[in-house]
Amino acid sequence: MKKFLLIFVITLAQIVWAQNTPYRTITVTKDGSGEFSTIQQAINSVRDFGPGEALIKIKSGTYHEKIVISSSKHKITLQGDHQENTIITNDDYSGKLDVLNEKMTTFNSYTLLVMSDDIKISNLTIQNSSCNQGQAVALHVEGDRFMIKNSKILGCQDTIYTGGNHSRQFYENCYIEGTTDFLFGSATVVFKNCTIKSLANSYITAASTDQSKRFGYVFFDCKLIAKEGITKVFLGRPWRSYARTVFINTEMGNHIVPEGWNPWKGDKMFPDKDKTAFYAEYGSKGEGGKTENRVPWSHQLTKKKAKKYTLKNIFGDWNLNMSNK
């Protein structure tokens, strides 16, 4: 009986190990010493709907690329050497003429587009270097179970587009900066231990959460900072009527305005969004975390209600602990 149990445990361990070991590892280098010299080439080489994780190791350097991870390229991990020296950058923006002499929009201005499920990113900088020329997305994600850690996402207006009503996304230990609505979209997203820097007097979030969703944007233990001279920043405004954004135990600098939130008046297609949006805080800290003068239509969560904001409740059947292994 003991021998049978030992064999069972060993077999189970081998299965778990196999599930969490990349079936293919690819190296990208700028100097040509790796398998590929561009990240897009490496992604394209991965088998469509492959049997498991494909790990793409990106060596230090600045990669001037516009990258697409299509819906057939699932379970890819992009792993840089370090966020300070492994950089993906582009400079497209809404209104810029493309190769067909047609104007780009916000939604194809991205530097990195993720359409596939189960994509993981770590130790990278993703940048859209265009600023004050129009909306310019650095990271555009529509796939489900997207995870990014220990990375920088840099831009100005519309830095990160979290698209897709069924997309779930997790950002941990990331540095994010931008000007206006630089975190926007309809996905269910958690930002944990992230530093978020405002580069202009404007708005941080512009969620467009679907009415059917319990959670939109949730920030845990984050830090809100600002460029020198920036003094009037709102936590968010509703892009669509049922926007949901919650800050929990977040440190807020004095650039955050006392009222906290903006109703986005004047949107004729979606009027009176302050009546349907859900904006809330719990345990806000710092000069900007004083909540006594917040707009009356926002909420201060009780301790009991704040306890409902767990990764399990937010993400459902996505087992983040297994994803981290």
Buried (B, 14 or more C-beta within 10 A) or exposed (E): EEEEEEEEEEEEEEEEEEEEEBBBBBBBBBEEEBBBBBBBEBBEBBEEEBEBBBBBBBBBBEBEBBBBBBBEBBBBBBBBBEBEEBBBBBBBBBBBEEEEEEEBBBBBBBBBBBBBBBBBBBBBBBBBBBBEBBBBBBBBBBBBBBBBBBBBBBBBBBBBBBBBBEBBBBBBBBBBBBBBBBBBBBBBBBBBBBBBBBBBBBBBBBBBBBEEBEBBBBBBBBBBBBEEEBEEBBBBBBBBBBBBBBBBBBBBBBBBBEBBBBBBEEBEEBEEBBEBBBBBBBBBEBEBBBBEEBBEBBBBBEEEEBEEBEBEEBBEEBEBEEBEE
